[in-house]
């Protein structure tokens, strides 16, 4: 299940900082507590744009690799919940290498619309 972990970010570029900290993953303490991440270490943020409370997040192809089914859904949830914690964002759109896709990963999970918290 998803759980919150506390990270400190500065007021400038806070979404990018939060996503970068998500990519870094759990601290040693969190790891000992059994907190893990579905985010691959080689995930890179290519670009972030915010329009009308929607964050358009452009990642490299690593977002699709190394996960199927429940793990891929957890990966998406982690990104969605990290981005939408800020008042200025209520949904996200995912791009992969600058292109919008309808599905993600070999399981074909739909990412064609606006992605929001459940």
C-alpha positions, 0 to 999 in steps of 0.5 A: 500500500502507499504510505507517505514519507517526509522529504524537504524541498525548497519553494522553487521547483518543488515538484521536480525536487519531490519527483527526484527524491521519489526516484532516489527511493527510501532512506536506510531507515525507511528500508529497515522499516519495510518501505520500498519503491516501485520507481526504477533508479534509472528513471529520468525526468526529461521535462515538467510543464504545469498547465491548468492544474495539470502537470505534464511529466515527461520521463525516459523509457525507464518508466515502462521497464522492469515492472508489470501488473501491480508493481506498474500500478504502484509506480504510477500511484507513487508518481501521481500522489507525489505530484498531486500533493501540491495545491497547484496540481490535481492531475498529471499527464505522462509523456515518454521521451516527449511522446504521449502514449495510450498505454504503459508497459507490456500489460497495456495500462491506460495512461491516455487521459488525465491521471488522478488520485483514486 
